[in-house]
């Protein structure tokens, strides 16, 4: 079943309604979400038959909680939401809520390029127990500034939402003037911003809560440019160190120490690097859903040296510990239905 099937099978169309322009006081839950400094865009692991591996997922989440991560993005780009059916995506949200809901905030990546589909998924995500949604502007089928506002408002109406601005993936920047049109919404939490330091400084100066979407910039975004924190990929690997960067005083030495790891993780398009490294750490089966595949053996040898130099004690590790792995160890699947 596809993401689109949920849209096709839903109840009669909901009214889009006019754009909301009048500022309302933020809800208590919205204000609570704005305080969180470290959120992990968590990896989704698979079993050897291509289905979701919930025991591996749970072990990873437990390590995240133990190391001070405050929220998880479920089914984000890193979590391969675009490769999950909506049934799988909503199952993950409900599963995390049932098992860990009192210990960590849950942000469901329920946005999308189709407004109607994103609205249904967001409503169902809140019904499944998420605390907040992550909403993206329409990619591929780009719209106007007014269309972006209306698209996002149809997700915002269901509960707290973080807006995700990543022009490198969507091909369209959500400009600050567009953000300010929805910033007064009672469910507007803030922005995961990938444009860079200056944009975060500009939005922060206007009172908008921002989370850095670029790990290599997040230390300075947090301590020099006004960001609340980071929505991180690297915190899958070294959560306690990323917490240190976000919660403690500026630490240029630690930031510099982690730069080679950031570079390694993003040399190939995300989530190829973090997937490969978590497999090397034994935290999940070496199973990729296509179109993702593993990094080269040379690259994997480099990652072992990098992680060892930072300290394996900072990383989650499975029973087999850190390994290079052979190319033949990896398996590629389409989804859980093709085994």
N, C-alpha and C positions, 0 to 999 in steps of 0.2 A: 504494500500500500504506500502511496506517496503522500507528501505534504499536501498536494493539491486535492487528494481525495477527501480530506477532512473538510475542505472548503465546499466541495461539490455536494457533500452529504449533509451539510449543516441545515439548520432550521431556516425558515424564510429570511430573506435579507434584512439586516438591521439598517436602520436609517443612519447615514453618515453624520447628519446634523451639520449646522453651521460651525465655522471655526470659533473656538472659545477665545475671547479676547480679554474678558474681565478677570483681573487677578483675584485669586482666592487664597486664603491662608493655607499654607502647606499642612497636610495631615501629620499626625504624630508619627506614623510609620515612615512617611517621607522624610521627616526631620531626623529620625533614627538612622535611616540609611545613609544620610549625608555625613554621618560621623565616622563611617568605616574607612580605614586607611588601606588595608590590604585585602584585595579580592583576587582569588585565583581563577583564571580561565582553565577549568580542570579538564584533563584528558579523559576521553571515553575509551575504556579498554574492551577488547573483544575476545571471545573464546575461539578455539581453533576451528569451530564450525561457522564463525562469523557473527554470532549473536552477542548481545551485551554480556559482559562478564561482571556481574554484580559483586561477587566476592572480592575480585581484584579492585573494583571501584571502591568498595567499602574500606579496604585496607589503605588505599591511597587517601581517602577522605579522613580516616582516623589519624593518619600522619599529619595531614593539613591542620586539623583541629588541635592536635597536641603541640604544634609548632606556631600557634597563634594567628592562623589565617582567620579572617572575620566573615568572609562571604565566598561563595562559589558561584561562578557563572556556569550554568548547566547548558550543554549543547551550544556553546559559543563557537567561534571559528576554530579555536583550539580543540574544543570538544566535539567538533565535526557534526554540529547540528544539521548542516546541509546534507549530510550523508545518512542521517537518521530518518526513519518514518516518524510521523507525528505521534503514533502510538508509542514508539520507543522513547521519544523525547519527553512526552508527558509522563510515561512510566518512570523515567529517571528522576523527574521533578518530584513525583509522588513518593518514590522510594527514599530519596534523600530527606524529604520532609518527615516521613514516618520514622526513619532510623536516626537522623541527626538534627532534626528541626529545632530542638531546644539549644543546640550547641553552636550553630552557625547559620548565617543568613543565606537564603537561597534566591539567586537571581536567574530567572529562566530566559534564555535567548529566544523569545517568541515573536520577534519582529520578522519582517520579510519584505519582498518586493511587491506582493499583492496585498492591498490594504484589507480586503475582506478576509483573506486567509489569516493574516497577522492578527486581526481583531479577534477572530474565533480562537486562535491558538493562545492569545493572551488571556482571554476570558477563561479558557480551560486550564491554563497554567495557574491562575490564581485559585481556581476551584481545586486544583491538585495540591495546593499548599505553598506555592512560591511566595516570597516576600516582596519581590520586585521583578519587573520585566526589563529586558534589554531590547531597545527598539532601534532599528536601522532605517535609514532613508531608502527609497526604492532604488535598487541597483539594476543595471542592464536596461530596464524600462524606465529611464529617468523622467522626472516630472519637473514642474516649475517650483519656484519658492513657495507659492501659495499651496501647491499640491503637496509639498513636503510637510507643511504645517498641518494640513487636513489629514494626511496619512498618519502622522505621529499622534495627533489628538485622538484618533480612533483607537489607539492603543492605550494612551494615557488615561482614558476614562475609566479603565477597570482597576487601577491601583498604581502604586509607585512605579516609576519608570526611569531608567537611565538611558539617555539618547547616545547612540554609538556613531561617532563621526570618523570614518576611515576612508578618505577619498582614494587611497591606493587600492582599495578593493571595490568600492562602489562606483568610482569614476566621477563622483560629484561631491563637492564640499558643502557641508551644512554651514553656511556663513553665520557669524555672530548675530546679525540682524534677524535671521530666521530663528535662531535659538531664543532670542529675547521675546519673540512673539508667543512662545509657549512657556517661558520661564516663570510666568505668574500662575501657571496651572497648579492646582492643589496637589497633584501627584507627580509633578516634575522634581526628580531627585537631583539630576545634574547631567554631566556629559562625560562619556569616555572619549577623550580627545587625542587624535593621532597626528594632528597637523604640526605640533611642535611647541617649543617653549613660549614663543610670542603669543600664539593663540590662547594658550592656557593662561598666560598673564592677562590678556585682554578680557577673557571671560571671567576670570577670578575677580578682576577689578570691578566688574559689573555685579558681583555677588553670586555668580554661578559656581556651584560646586563642580570641580573637575577632577577626573582621575586620568593619569597619564596612561596612554595606550601604547607607549614605547618604553620597554624596559630599560634600554640603554640611556634614556633621558630621565627616567622617573625620579632619581635621587635629586637632581637639580630642579625638576618640575615641582617636587614636593617642598624643597627647602629654599628655593630662590624665586620661583615663579607662581606660587600660590595654590598649587594643586592640593587637594585633600589627601590624595594617595595614588595608588596604582591598581589597575586591573592587569594582572601579570601572568605571563607564560612561565617565566623563570621560577616563580614560586612553586610550580609543580616539582622542581628539582631541589631548590634550597629555600624552603618557606621561612625558616627562622631567620635566615640572613636578610631576606627581603623584608621581613617584619622589622628587623633592626634598622634597615634603611628608612623605613616609613615612620616608625614610632619614636626613634631616639634622635639625638642631636645629629647634625650633619656629619657624615663620615666619608670623606673623600677617598680615604685609603680603601675602605671596603668596596665602595663603588668602583674604584679602579681595579680592584682584585676580581670583580665580577664581570668586567667589560669583555674579556676574552670568551667567557661563557655565553654572554649575550650574543656576541658575534657568531659563535658556533651555532647557537640555537636558530639563528635567523639567516644563516648562509643560504640554505634552501628555504623555499616558502613554508611558513608556519602552517600546519603543525608537524612537518616532517622531522625536524630536529628533536623536538621534545618527545614525540612518539618513539623515535629510535632510541633516545637515551633512556627513557623509562623502561623500554624493553631490555636494554643492556643492564639496567639496574635490577632486573628481575621482578618489576612491579606489575607486569602484565605479559601475556603471551605475545610473541613476536608476530602478530597478525595485523595486517593493514587492510582497511577497506580502500579499494581503488577510488580515486586516482592517486592516492598517496602510496609512497614506497620508501624504502630505507635509504639512508645516506651510504656513501661508499665505505669500504672497509678501512681505507686510509683515514677517512673522517672519523670513523668510530674509534680507531686507535687514538686519535687526537683527543676525543672526548674523554676517554679513560684517563689520560694524563691530566686534562683540565680538572676533572672532578676530583682526582686524587690530590692535586695541588691545593684545591679549595678545602678539601676535607670530606671524605666519604661519610663521616659522622653527621654531616648536615643534610644528607640526602635520604630519601626513602629507599630501602633495599629489600629485595625478596630473599628467599632461602639460598639462592645460588650466587648472590652477591653481584658485583660489577664485572661484566664480561664484554669482550669485543664483539662476539658472535660472528658466525660465518654467514655469507650471503644466502647459503642454502638453508639456514635456520629460519628465515623469514617466509611467511605465507601471505598471499594476497587473495582477498575475497571480494565479492560484489556486495553482498549483505547476508544476513542470516538465513535467507531463503534459498541460497544457491549451493548449500553444502552438499 
